[in-house]
Amino acid sequence: MISCQTFDYVEIACMYQLPINLIGKDSSEIRGKALTTLINDRRQECIELSQTNGLKACVVLDDIQMMLAEKTNPHFAWVNLVTNQMGKY
């Protein structure tokens, strides 16, 4: 479970529809524009992305290690969802 402070950065990414790269705990990567947070059918907190191929992806937050901003913004450059650390540009 991620901290409230870290969840705020996920919500910021969605609010501004930032292009992000999510790196999973298993080193997988998925890129897309952040759309919204939601709860899936298994009651897990997720982030929904719009991918460049036009498909939407729902990624479980507990499966994410890092969220990287693909575009310079005033909010964050990266957020580690495991250690609750973040970096700015």
Sequence and secondary structure as in RCSB ss.txt:
>XXXX:A:sequence
MISCQTFDYVEIACMYQLPINLIGKDSSEIRGKALTTLINDRRQECIELSQTNGLKACVVLDDIQMMLAEKTNPH
FAWVNLVTNQMGKY
>XXXX:A:secstr
   HHHHHHHHHHHHTT EEEEEETTS EEEEEEEEEEE TTS EEEEEE TTS EEEEEGGGEEEEEESS  SS
 SEEETTTTEEE  
